[in-house]
């Protein structure tokens, strides 16, 4: 397969991708859009503009093209080259810059890809990027592997609520033991946040609802129990889709904060 790599002069992330491709014997043709590859990139951009992400800081480089697909961003490209199944499960586009990479999520599906995911994170970390990892408590084994190898700079622990209602959110159950094990590891990360997500869930009776302040408090109490600590950085974050906002009452975030502070005394409302 012939790869075209669109890069930018002095782009650190481009150098990381080129290093990976060189180390693994992957041939490519490079086009530096600020130098001799400017015309080729402009033609490519005009043809593929809807597929190319452009953020507040401009177009994200590097961009890899295999003749059909546009693969953009350092983490996404390395995951694609390592094992493209990772893109559906563990790795998405990073929304961080200035030396950080995100979009790296511990998942519970297809455990056969877990080692490849750890390898991707390790490559990014050892080539100078700080890593932000997301987890919701599933697959504590992967979290443990990353921590043992000092591959996490920041962990966002996205708590769904008490373990018993995880299946209503994700479609797969989570045991208290697994959730507790993941929580017990968080203080081994240099930086971490526990974020209680207020999302719509489907109750057993078929009704769509949010977790209640009482259920939020139950989740906070479980964090205290699993970690034997009440002072974790703990946040309440509203994550309700626009469609659900039309049908569900808006939550009183202060009630959730008050309910959780009994167990997590530093609970605050998450601010973007």
N, C-alpha and C positions, 0 to 999 in steps of 0.2 A: 504494500500500500504506500503510495506517495503522499507525503505530508508537506504542506506549506505552513510555515511558522511566521506569523506577522508579529514583529517586535518593535520596540522603541529604543532609541539610543539611551544608554545608561539606565535601562530598566532592570532593576535587581530581580524582579520576578521572572523576567524573560531569561536572564542568566541562569536562574534555578532550573527552569524547564529545559534549557539547552544542555545543562549539566546532566540532567536525568536522561535525556535522549542519548547523549554521548556515552554515558556509563552503560546504557542498555543496548547500544548498537542500533539505535533507531535512526534511520536516514531521514533527512528533511531538507527542504530548501527554504532559506530564510529571506524575508523581505523586511528591511528596516524602513518603516514609513517616514522616518525623518531624514533618510539618506537615499541610497540608490533604489530602495524598494517603494518609494513614494507613489509612483504611477501605478504599480501593481496593486498596492493597497487601496488606492482610490477606486480602481476598477472593481476590486473585490468588495469594497464597502458599498458601492452603488448597487451591486447585484444582490448583496446579502444583508442590506441595512436592517430589515425587520428582525433578523436573527441575532444582531449584534447589540450587546448591552452597552448603554452609555449612561453613566452616572453623573453626579454633580461635578466631578473632577474630569469628565470627558470619557473617552472610550477606554475600556479596561484592556490592558495588554498583559501577557501575550494572548494571541488568538491562534489556535491550531485549526487547520482545515484539511479534511481527508478526502475532499472531492464531493462530499455530500453534506456532512455535518459541520457546523461551526461549534468548536469547543473552546470556551473562553475562560481565562483566569487560571492562575498557577495551580491551585488545589484541584480544580476540576480537570485540568489537562493531565496532571500526574495521575490522578485517580483513573481517568479514561485509559491512559497508557498502561497502567498497572493491571486493571481489571474493570472493564466498563460497567460491570454490574454494580460497582460501588456508587456510580452516579445516581442510581435509583434508590439506594438505601442509606449510604453513609456520607456522601459528599455532595454539596451544592455550592452555588456561587457565594463567594465571600463578600460581605458588605463592610469589611474593615480594610483599612489601608495603613500607610505609615508604619510598615514593619510588622503588622499583624495579619493573620489569616483566620477567617471563620468559615462557617458552612461545613464544619466537621462534627457529625452527630453520631453518637453511639446508638446503634439500632439493635433490635432483638431478632430480626429476620435474617435468614441465610447466614448462619454462623460460620459457614465455610469461607466467607469473605472477611472474617474478622482479622485474620493475620495480615491480609493485604491492606486493610484499613490502617492498622497499626504501622505498617511499613510506610504508607503514604504520609502519615503524621510525622513519623520519624524523619523522613527525608526533608519535609518542610522545616521541621524544627532544627535539624542539624545543618541546614543551609541558611540559617539566620533569621527565620521568621518566628514571631511569637504566635502561639496557637491558642485559639479560643475553642473549647470543646463544649458541646451541648449534650446533655443526657436527661432522661426523665426517670432514671432509676433502673431501667431494664439493662440486662447484661452487665452485671457488676464485674464479671471476669475481664471484659475489655477495659473498663475503667481502671481496674487494678493493674493491668498490663501497662497502660499508658502512664500511670503514676509511678510504677516501679522503674520505668525507664526515663522518668523526669521529662515527659513529653507534653505536659500540660502547663501552660502559663496562666490561663484563666478558665475556670469551669463554671458554666451556667447550668445549674440543676433546676430543670423545669418540672416542678412538682404539680401533678394533676389533681391531687387531693388524696384522700385515704386510699390505700392499696385496693380496697374492695371495689372502687368505682373506676379503676383504670380501664377495664374492659369496655366500659361505656364510651370512653374517649378513643381508644386505640384499636379496639376489636380483639385484643388479646389480653388475657388476665396477667396480673402481676402479684406475686405472693408478697406477704409482709416481710418474709425472710430476705427476699431478693432486694426489695426496696430498702430495708434496713441495712443490708450489707453495703449497698451503694452509698447511702448516707453516711455510714461509718468511715468512708474513705475520704470525704470531702476536705477535711482539714489537712490532708497531706498535699493539697494543691497550693501553690504560692498565692493564688487569689481565687475566690469562689463567691458565688451568689446563689441563694436559694430563691426561686421565683415561683410563687403560687399562681398558676394561670387560671384566670376566670374565663372558661370557654363553655360553649353550649354542649350538653351531653344528652343522650337519649336514655331516659329512665326505663326500667323494666315494663312499665305500663304503656310505653310507646310515646310518652310525652317528652318534648324537648324542654330542657331546664338548665339552670346553672347550679353549681354546687352552692349549698347554703353557707351562711357564716358559721353555723355549727359544724358543718363538714370541714370547712376551712380550719376551724379550731382543732378538729380531730387530726387533721393532717399536720398542723403545727405541733400538736402534742406528740405525735409519732416521731417527728424530727427530734424533739427533746429526748424522747425515750431511746431512740437509736443512737444518739450521739452523746447523751448525758450532758447536754449543754443548752442553755437558753439564749445565748448571745450571738448566734449566727447572723450574718447579713441576710435578712429575710424580707421579701418584697411581695406585694399584691399587684398583679398586672392584669388589666382587662384585655382580653384577646377575643372579642366578640365580632364576628363577621357582620358586614353591613346588612345582609339578609336577616341574620338572627336579631339584629338590633330593632328590626321592624316588628318582630313578633314577641320578643322577650323584654320584660321590664329591665331597665338599666340598674345595675347593682349599686348599692350605697357602699362605696369602697371604704368609708370610714367605719362602717359596722364590721366589715371583714378585718380591718386593721385592729380594731378593739378586741375582736374575738381571738385573734391570733396572738396578740401581745401577752396574753396570760401565759403562753408557753414560749413564744419567741419575742423577747422583750424589745428587740430592735426592729420590729416589723414596721415597714414604711410602704407607702404607695409608690409603685414604680413610675418613674418619669423618664420619657424618651430623651 
